[in-house]
Amino acid sequence: MIEPKQFIERLRTGGVEFFAGVPDSLLKNLCAYITDNVSRENNIIAANEGGAVALAAGYHLATGKTGCVYMQNSGEGNAVNPLLSLMDADVYRMPLLMIIGWRGEPGVHDEPQHVKQGKVTLSLLEAMGIKYAVLDENWEGQVDEALRVIRETNGIFALIVRKGTFEEYKLQNQVVSDWALGREEAIKIVVDKLREDDIVVSTTGMISRELFEYREAKNQGHAHDFLTVGSMGHASQIALGIALQKPERRVVVFDGDGALLMHMGGMAIIGDYAPKNLVHIVFNNGAHDSVGGQPTVGQMIDVEAIAKAVGYADVISVDSQMSLMAAMNHVNCAVIDGVSLINVNVRKGNRKDLGRPTNSPQENKRLLMENLGSNV
């Protein structure tokens, strides 16, 4: 296993001093070390992976130096456009070091949303003409070779990280989150206040897992929920697609602050179409909680003001059991001419014994579509 400190020092020796990216569970120890030991100006936790690539491009333009972008392999999808239309040798030819967590590596058990991405991680890099190495015990030589290639070609090189590659490192500069309300507790309050025929679209990570477990505990089944186990940041657009086609059904989005930030432009589309049957709930703890607790800007920005600015009709912010129950009573009873948003300030953290959905994604889809009366 690689000690994060030694790895970052090796990069610094090679002239890499700027980092940007989206945290990943396989990189959480490395990301935690970077957060604690690199200045905020030189470690930007981006809204999405494509944005991180663009940040590295800006850094290069300003300094002539090479930046480093870290991501889960699912983030390759967000990064393809700037990698090919900005950084590529056929366009601006800018240097970049990528560090990619290899979820869904063939032969290694993982969750269903990572399987396909794991299969194509290396071939996707090859299709883009990006040289790579899978980190192993010869990591020092691999890092040096990557930096040599980048230096000589002014190009891109990716270091692929398997599960268990980095030694444990605990984040010291933790996000302060002292809200009285826990996320799982908040989810239970909302579920208990839902109407019988409501449809829920929940975002990836802990939120979908906590929703699934609470439905199990209440023996409610899962035909009312779409658990967006992958596709971070897209739950609200899935919900909008359902709401516009099923105006007789209320659709409730269970979103996270990291997911909201990743594709915030979706809020503007929701506000423009303004379906009266859509409720957008953001469980906001200011952190990427499921991948190491790295901070987001979720609690540094005015989510309510943003929602109002893009056309949401009714916006509420809450931070306690009572205020959340009151907010749910309000959206259940009030006549609202458009979309409602509830920003729920919650503290970080989750149960260590929290399980994962036991239904397959295909089964989840089938149950929901039958509930909606769609052709399966």
N, C-alpha and C positions, 0 to 999 in steps of 0.2 A: 504493500500500500504506500501511497505517496503522501508525504506530509505537506499540507497546503502551503505552509510558510516557505519550504524549500522550493516548491513549484513556482510560486510568485516571485521569489528572489531570482530564480533562473530566468524568468521572463524579463524582470527588470534589468538583469545583467545584459540581456539581449536587446535592451532599448524599448521594451513594451511597458508603458506606464499608465495607459488609459484603458479603462474597461467600461463596457456597457452591455446590457442584456436583460433577460428575463430569467429569474431563478428557476432551478430545476431540482427535483429531489435527489438525483444522482450527483448533482454539483453542489448540494447544500453546504457541505463542509468547506469547499473552496469558496463559494459565494459568501459564506459567513466570514471567512478570513479576509476576503477582499473588503467587505463592508467595514470591518473593524480596523483595517490597516491601510486603506487607500482613501484619500480625501474625497469628499462628496463631489467635488468638481471633476475628479478623475474616475469616479465610479458612478455611473448613471443607471439606475434601475429603470429601464425604458417601459413605455406603455405596451409595446409589442416588439417582436424581434426585428421586423423590418425597420422600425424606428431606431433600434440599436445600431444596425448597419449604417444608417444614414448619419447617426451621431459619430460613428467612427470615421465616416467620410469627411464630415466637417472638421473633426480633430486633425485628420491628415492634411486637409487644405490649409489649416491654420498653423500647423507645426512642421509639416513634412515628415512626421513620424507615423509609425504603425500602431493602430488601435487593436484591442482584443474584444470580441463579442462572444458572450456565453449564452447558451440556450439549451432547452430540451430539443430533441430531434423533431418533435411535433412543430416547433417554431421554424423549421426550415421552410414550411409552407408560407409563413408570413414574410420570410426573408428572401424568397426566390426573386421577386421583382427587383429590389435594389441590388441584389447580388449580380443579376444579369444585365440590368439596364443602367446601373450606376458604377459599380465597382469593376465590372468585367474588363478584360483587356481590349475587347472590341469597342468599348465606350471610353471611360475615363482612365482605366487601368490604375486602380488604387490598391495599395497593400492592405491586407487584413488577416489577422489571426482569429480563427473561430475555435471555440471549445464547445463541443456538443455532447450532451448526455444521451446515451444510446438506450432509451426505453424500448421494450419489445424486441431486444436482440434475439434473433433466431436461436432456439434451443434454451432460452431462459424464460421461465414463466413470468407473465406480466398480465396486466389488465387488457381487456379486448380492444380498447381504443388505441393501444400502443402497438398492436400486433402488425398491422399493415405498414405503419410508419417505420417500425423496426426492420421489416423485411427490405424496405427500399432506401433506408438511410444512406448506405454507401453508394448504391447505384444512382441515387439522385445527385450526389456529389459528383460522381463520374460523368453523368449527363451534363452537368453544368461546367465540366472541365476543372473542377476544384480538386487539387491534390490533398491527400489526407493520410493520417496514420492513426491506428488504434493504440492508445497508450498501453504500455506494458512495463516490465521491469527495467527496460532500457529507456525509460522516459526522458532522462537527461539528454541522451543522444537524439531522441525523437524531437524534443523541443528545439535543440540546436539546429537540427536539419530543417525543421519547419521554418525557423527564422532565417536560415540561409537561403532557402527557396524564395521566401517572401522578399528578402533583400535583393536577390539577383534578378528576380522576374518582375518585381513591383506588383506581385499578384496575391492570391488568396491561398491559405492553407488551413485545413481543419484538423484538430486533434479530437478524436472520438473517445469518449469516456464510458467505460463499462461500469456496471454496478459494483460497488465496493472498491473502486480505484483509489479514492482519497481517504486518508485517516480522519477520524472524527475531530471536528473542531466546533466548539459551542460559540454561537453568536453572543458577543458581550454587549454590543450597542443595540439592545433590544428596543423595539417600539414600545413606548409607554402606552398602555391601554387599560385604564382603570374603570371602564364603564361597568356599571352594576350588572348589566344584562349579558349573559353568555349567548353565543350564536345558536347553539342547539336548543336552549331554552326559548329563544325568540322564535325559532322555526316551529316549535311545538305550539306556541301561542297562536301563530298565524294559521297553522293547520287546523287547530281547534275552532278557529273563526271562519274558516272557508265555508262557502255554500256547498250544498250536496253535489251540485253538478259542475263545480268549478274545475277547470283544467289547470294544472301546474306545469310550467317548464322551468326546470332547475338547472343551474350552471354546473360546470365540472368541479370536481374536488369534494371538499368536506360537506358542502351544502347538499349535494345530491345524496351523499352517503347518510347524512343525518336525517334527511327526509325519508329515505327508504327504510331506515331502521324504525322511525316513528310510525310509519304506516304499518310495518310488521307488528310492532308492539300493540297497535290498536286494531289489528286484524281487518284493516280496511282494503287490502289489496293494492294493486298498483296501476289500475286501469285509468286513473285520472292524471297520472304523472308522466311527463317525458323527462327522463334523466339524461341530460346532455353530458355524457361521461367524458367526451373530448370536446373539440371545437371551442376552446376557451374564448369567451367574448361574444359568442353568437347566439346565446340563449334568447336574448330579447328579440332578435330578428326571427327566430323560429316561432316565438310566441306571436309576433306581429303577423306572420304568415298564416297562423291558425286563426287568430282573432278576426282577420279580415274576411276569411272564408266561412267562419262560423259565428256570425254576429249574435246568435241566440245564446251562445255559451260565453261565460266570463273566463278569461285567460289570465293567470297570475304568474308573473316571472319571479323566480327566486334567484337573484343575482348576487355577485360578490363585487367588492370595490375593485379588485384587480381585473376581473373580467369586464366590468363596466369601462374601466380605463382603456383596456386593450383595443376595443373598437367603439369608442365613444360616439363616433359619427352615427351609429345606429339610433341613438336617442333622437337625433334631428329628424330621421325618417319616421320614427314613431310619432313624434310631435306633429309632423306635417300631416300624416294620415289620421291621427287623433281618434282611434277607435274607442268608443265609450265602454267597450267590454274588456279593456286591458288595464291591469294593475301591475305596476313595476315596483318590486320590493328589493331594496339593496341592503344586504347584511354587510355593514361597513366596519371592518376592524383595522383598517389601515395597514394590512399586511398580506403577503402571499403565504397564508397560514399553512397550507398543505405541503409546501416545498422548503420549509426551513424558517419561516417567519420573517423573511426579508421585507423591508417596509415598502408600502406604496404611498402615493400622495392622496389616498382616498379620504383621509381625515384632515388634510391640509387645504382641500378645495371646498367650495360651496356647491355641493351636489344639488341642493334644492334650487339655487339660483340658476344653475346650468339647465336643469329640467324646465324651469319656467321660461328661460330664454329661448328654448327650442320648441316651445309650444305645449308642454304638459299643462293640463287644466287645473290640477289639484296636487299640491306638494306638501308633504308633512315630514318633519324630522322628529324622531323619538329616541329615548335612551333608557326606558324603564318598562317593567311589566305593564303598569297601569297606562302609560302613554301609548304603548303599542296596542293594547286591547282597545283603547279609545280610538286609535287611528283605524283599526280594523272595523270597529263598529261604524265609524264615519263612512268608509268606502263601501260598506255593506248597505247603508241606509240612505246616504245622501244622493241626490240627483246631480251627477257630475257630467258636464258636457265635454267629454274628452278623456284623456289618459290620466290616471292617478299614479303618483310615486310616493312611496314611504321609504325614507332613508333611516335605517335602523342602526344606531351606533352600538356596537357590541365589542366585548373584549376578545383578545386573542385566545387561542387554545382550543383543544378538543380532547375528548376521551381517548385514552390510549388503547382501549379495547373496541374502538369504533370499527364496525365491520364494513364490508362493501356489498353493493347490490348482488344478489344471488341470481336474479333473472338475467338472461342474456340481453344484449341490446336489441336483437331481433324480436325477442319475446316482449320486451318493453314496447317496441313499436307496434306490434300486432295488437296488444291489449288496448293501447291508446286509440289506434285507428278504429277498432271495433266499437269503442266507447263513442267515438266521434261519428260513427256511421259511415266511415270511409271504406273504399274498396281496398282490401289488404292484398 
